[in-house]
Amino acid sequence: MTITAPSNYSSINKPVIFHIEKDTPEIIDIFIEGYIKQMNGMSIDINVADYYRQWFNFIPLTEGSYTGHESGRTATAFISTGNSTSNGITLLQSIDTVNINGFLTGQKKQYAKQEEILEITALSDTAYQIIISPDNTGAIVAANAEFVSGYGVLAFNALPDKFYAIMKINDNIVDIVEYENINYPCGYRLAWINRYGAIDSYYFQHCIEESLTVTKDKIYSADGYTVTAIKGERKLTVSTKKITQQSAQILSDILTSQRLFIYDNGYKEVDLITNSVKIYDADTLINFQFSIQPKQRVI
């Protein structure tokens, strides 16, 4: 019997196909993450993506360094029979092609506010280092972490001035993201799962409005109106400054992201109310507005 596994760093959002070829025609049991599937032919293709979705637990991290497994950002998929076990395959939650040996973000310049918790994620097939430094050569280290290989996350406090996230392999810089410190009195950082299966974030420098809508259920009796239930719904609308088309394309991931958070003395999950944004305008730069509300409980 032979078991052929797919490529490593496969996406949980796409088919993850294991192929099995048998030498004899007897029915065998295949074990996938606690499930049993019977195979009664001589060959079979099995998509295991759905069996591993429950592994993913995306929540922005506190300060420190983490591997993908420790932070719930990756899963290792394999299948087994009575006497054979496949190689383990690392799964991400990406919806796009993932570049190995680089940061998992489309943003090469980000905004930051001092003392906010940020995080940067990298993926490599060899040992690497992530450095947070005021120096874009990586010579002056403010925070750093070593990773053996694979998916690694460094969460850190934003510095008071311009600084850089640098990824090094064998002391060579392979990727870099610039952070520009901002000090606006109003604004919020939103964080979301990006198309590469990592947490991305952006500081929205303008707070457009915060509103509260109250709904009251009333009944009318001989004594007049009586309120039987009150429901209050808060909504916050934030906006970017004028941004380029490239930045707009990156931020549009917020619309399709499976999880969205706001930073307010720690990350809190929220629901997105906005359903569409304009990505390109031939006549001018554009700005994004997003309306969010506290996470609604699903019943």
C-alpha positions in Angstrom: 0.0 0.0 0.0 1.2 3.5 -0.8 -0.1 6.8 0.6 0.8 10.0 -1.4 0.5 13.2 0.6 -0.1 16.7 -0.9 2.4 19.6 -0.7 3.3 20.9 2.7 1.8 24.2 3.8 -1.5 23.3 2.2 -4.6 25.5 2.7 -7.5 24.4 4.9 -9.7 26.5 2.7 -8.9 24.4 -0.4 -9.0 20.6 -1.0 -6.2 18.8 0.7 -6.0 15.5 -1.2 -4.3 12.3 0.0 -4.0 9.5 -2.6 -4.0 5.8 -1.5 -3.1 2.9 -3.7 -3.8 -0.7 -2.4 -2.0 -3.9 -3.3 -5.0 -6.2 -2.4 -8.8 -5.8 -2.8 -9.9 -6.2 0.8 -11.9 -3.4 2.5 -9.8 -1.3 4.9 -10.5 1.4 7.4 -8.9 4.8 7.0 -8.5 7.0 10.2 -8.7 10.8 9.8 -8.6 12.9 12.9 -10.7 10.5 14.9 -13.0 9.6 12.0 -13.2 6.3 10.1 -13.7 6.1 6.4 -13.9 2.7 4.6 -12.0 2.1 1.3 -13.3 -0.8 -0.8 -11.6 -0.1 -4.1 -7.9 -0.3 -5.2 -7.3 3.5 -5.1 -9.0 6.5 -3.6 -8.5 10.3 -3.2 -9.4 11.7 0.2 -9.9 15.4 0.9 -9.1 15.9 4.6 -9.5 19.7 4.8 -12.9 19.6 6.6 -11.6 17.2 9.3 -9.0 19.8 10.6 -11.0 23.0 10.6 -11.6 22.8 14.3 -7.9 23.1 15.0 -7.8 26.8 14.1 -8.3 29.3 16.9 -7.3 32.7 15.7 -7.0 35.3 18.5 -4.5 38.1 18.5 -1.7 37.3 20.9 -0.1 38.9 23.9 3.5 39.9 23.8 5.9 37.0 23.1 6.9 34.5 20.4 4.8 31.6 19.3 4.8 28.7 16.8 1.8 28.0 14.6 0.7 25.1 16.7 1.0 27.0 20.0 -1.1 29.8 18.7 -3.7 27.7 16.8 -2.6 29.0 13.4 -1.6 25.7 11.8 -2.6 22.0 11.9 -0.7 18.9 10.9 -2.9 16.6 8.8 -2.2 12.9 8.2 -4.2 9.7 7.6 -3.5 6.2 8.8 -4.7 2.6 8.2 -4.1 -0.5 10.3 -0.4 -0.7 9.3 0.5 2.5 7.5 0.6 6.2 8.4 1.1 9.1 5.9 3.6 11.9 6.3 2.3 14.9 8.3 1.3 17.9 6.1 1.1 21.4 7.6 -2.2 23.2 6.9 -2.7 26.9 7.0 -6.0 28.8 6.7 -4.9 30.8 3.7 -7.1 31.5 0.7 -4.2 32.6 -1.5 -0.8 31.3 -2.5 1.6 31.5 0.4 5.2 32.6 -0.2 7.7 30.5 1.8 10.6 32.4 3.5 8.8 35.7 4.1 6.3 37.6 6.2 2.6 36.6 5.7 1.3 40.0 5.0 0.6 42.1 1.9 1.5 45.3 3.9 5.0 46.5 3.7 4.3 49.7 5.6 2.0 49.8 8.6 0.9 52.4 11.1 1.4 51.9 14.8 0.6 53.7 18.1 2.9 53.4 21.0 2.2 50.6 23.5 -0.3 48.8 21.2 0.3 45.1 20.8 1.1 44.2 17.2 2.1 40.9 15.7 4.1 39.8 12.7 4.0 36.3 11.2 6.5 34.5 9.0 6.8 31.2 7.2 10.0 29.4 6.2 11.3 25.9 5.4 14.5 26.6 7.3 15.5 28.2 10.6 14.9 32.0 10.8 14.8 35.0 13.1 12.3 37.9 13.5 13.7 41.1 14.7 11.8 44.3 15.8 14.3 47.1 15.4 14.5 50.9 15.1 17.3 50.2 12.6 16.3 48.8 9.2 19.5 46.8 9.0 18.5 44.9 12.1 21.6 46.0 14.0 19.8 47.5 17.0 17.5 44.9 18.4 14.3 45.9 20.3 12.7 42.5 20.3 13.5 39.2 18.6 12.7 35.5 18.4 14.3 32.4 16.9 12.2 29.9 15.0 13.4 26.4 13.8 11.2 26.5 10.7 7.6 26.7 9.7 5.0 29.2 11.0 6.2 31.6 13.6 4.6 34.7 15.3 6.2 37.5 17.2 3.8 39.7 19.2 5.3 42.9 20.5 4.6 46.4 21.9 4.8 49.2 19.3 7.9 51.5 19.7 7.6 55.2 20.1 9.2 56.1 16.8 9.6 54.5 13.3 10.7 50.9 13.5 11.0 47.8 11.4 10.1 44.1 11.4 12.9 42.2 9.8 13.1 38.5 8.9 16.6 37.0 8.7 17.8 33.6 7.4 21.5 32.8 8.1 22.0 36.5 9.0 20.7 37.6 5.6 17.6 39.9 5.5 14.9 38.2 3.4 11.9 40.3 4.2 11.1 43.6 5.9 8.0 45.6 7.0 8.3 49.3 8.0 6.1 50.7 10.9 5.5 54.4 11.1 4.5 55.7 14.6 1.4 57.8 14.8 0.0 59.9 17.7 -3.5 60.9 16.7 -6.0 61.5 19.6 -8.7 59.5 17.9 -8.5 56.2 16.1 -8.7 52.5 16.5 -6.6 49.5 15.4 -8.5 46.7 13.7 -7.0 43.2 13.3 -8.3 40.4 11.0 -7.3 37.1 9.4 -5.7 38.0 6.1 -5.6 35.9 2.9 -2.4 34.2 3.9 -3.9 32.8 7.1 -2.2 35.2 9.5 -3.4 38.2 11.6 -3.0 41.5 9.9 -3.8 44.9 11.5 -4.3 48.5 10.5 -4.6 51.7 12.5 -7.7 53.7 11.4 -6.7 57.2 12.1 -10.2 58.7 12.2 -13.3 57.8 14.3 -16.3 59.0 12.2 -19.0 58.3 14.7 -20.2 56.1 17.6 -23.9 55.6 17.9 -26.4 53.7 20.1 -29.7 52.5 18.8 -32.3 51.3 21.3 -35.3 49.1 20.4 -38.1 48.8 22.9 -40.9 46.2 22.8 -44.1 47.6 24.2 -47.6 46.3 24.9 -50.7 48.5 25.5 -52.9 47.7 28.5 -55.6 49.6 30.4 -52.8 51.3 32.4 -51.1 52.5 29.2 -47.9 51.4 27.4 -45.7 48.9 29.2 -42.1 48.2 28.0 -41.5 44.4 28.0 -38.0 44.4 26.5 -35.2 46.8 25.7 -32.3 46.1 23.3 -29.4 48.5 22.8 -27.1 48.2 19.8 -23.8 50.2 19.6 -22.1 50.9 16.3 -18.7 52.4 15.7 -17.6 53.7 12.3 -13.9 54.2 11.6 -12.1 55.6 8.5 -8.7 55.6 6.9 -6.9 58.6 5.6 -6.7 58.8 1.8 -5.0 55.6 0.6 -3.6 54.1 -2.6 -5.2 51.3 -4.6 -2.6 48.8 -3.3 -3.5 49.7 0.3 -7.2 49.5 -0.5 -6.8 46.0 -2.0 -5.0 44.8 1.2 -7.6 46.3 3.5 -10.5 44.8 1.4 -9.5 41.5 3.1 -11.4 42.8 6.1 -14.7 42.3 4.2 -14.0 38.5 3.6 -12.1 37.8 6.8 -13.6 35.1 9.1 -12.6 37.0 12.3 -12.3 40.7 13.1 -11.0 42.3 16.3 -10.6 45.8 17.7 -7.8 46.9 20.0 -9.1 48.6 23.1 -6.8 47.8 26.0 -6.6 44.4 24.5 -8.1 42.7 21.4 -11.9 42.2 21.4 -13.8 40.4 18.7 -16.4 42.5 16.7 -18.8 42.0 13.9 -18.5 43.9 10.6 -21.6 45.7 9.4 -20.1 47.2 6.2 -20.7 44.9 3.2 -18.8 46.7 0.4 -16.1 49.3 -0.2 -14.7 51.1 -3.3 -11.2 49.8 -4.1 -10.3 52.0 -7.0 -11.3 55.5 -8.2 -9.7 56.8 -11.4 -10.1 60.4 -10.4 -8.7 60.5 -6.8 -7.3 58.6 -3.9 -10.0 56.9 -1.8 -10.6 56.3 1.9 -12.3 53.3 3.5 -15.0 53.5 6.1 -15.9 50.4 8.2 -18.8 50.1 10.6 -18.5 47.5 13.4 -20.5 46.5 16.4 -19.7 44.3 19.5 -19.7 40.6 18.7 -23.2 39.2 18.6 -23.9 35.9 20.4 -25.0 33.1 18.0 -27.9 31.0 19.3 
